[in-house]
Amino acid sequence: MSTEQTALVRKSRGRPKQFDRGTALSKALNLFWRHGYEATSLADLVEATGAKAPTLYAEFGNKEGLFRAAVEHYVKNFYEKGRCLLSRPDLSVEQAIDQYLRAIANLFTDCDTPSGCFMISASSGMSSSSADIAEMLREHHLSQERTLFEYFEKQKQTDNLAAVTDSALLAKYLACTIQGFSVQARDGATAAELNRLIDVVMNLWPELTKNTVQITAAH
């Protein structure tokens, strides 16, 4: 156990309180989301979660273990909600993408959570010593693009998209758009402002999908 951990254990001794894993993860997630992985200390996490240091160590092992659990908590409680929109058979491709983008815009500007994308915010300013964490975040972040690609490929199989549509290009375009939403939200953009940008994207949707066909054919 490190010197910092030992000090926190001593400081945290006292009457034990009931530990709520979900609440602790939500509070830790918000802290990592706001300040990033490396800028968040063990002392910060103890204070934010309200849990005793020995409890956190027993539950998660160390700061990295708590962070990895927070990432999974984010994926389960935020990312999966948007992903479910792409599984609804009652929505056309255009409707699904419209609702998917708006759900993300609402998440990035929700007053109950820090602004922007957690995956992007948490990975800022990472050093080489956190290479494993950075790679994990990168994989999770890229999974959004893969999800969109797989969705478009599935829609092509059911004739909801033209068979020659460049699914990879379309998915990357939307992933870049979403990254832009995150930057805008971190800079103070409101949900209404992001939704106006989505209006532009959806107005361009017929031409956007048509253009991906043309680019594919050109190659």
Buried (B, 14 or more C-beta within 10 A) or exposed (E): EEEEBEBBBEEBEEEEEEBEBEEBBBBBBBBBBBBBBBBBBBEBBBEBBEBBBBBBBEBBEEBBEBBBBBBEBBBEEBBEEBBEBBEEEEBEBEEBBBBBBBBBBEBBBEEEBBBBBBBBBBBEEBEEEBEEBBEBBEEBBEBBBEBBBEBBBBBBEEEBBBEEBBBBBBBBBBBEBBBEBBBBBBEEBEBEBBBEBBEEBBEEBEEBBEBBBEEBEEE
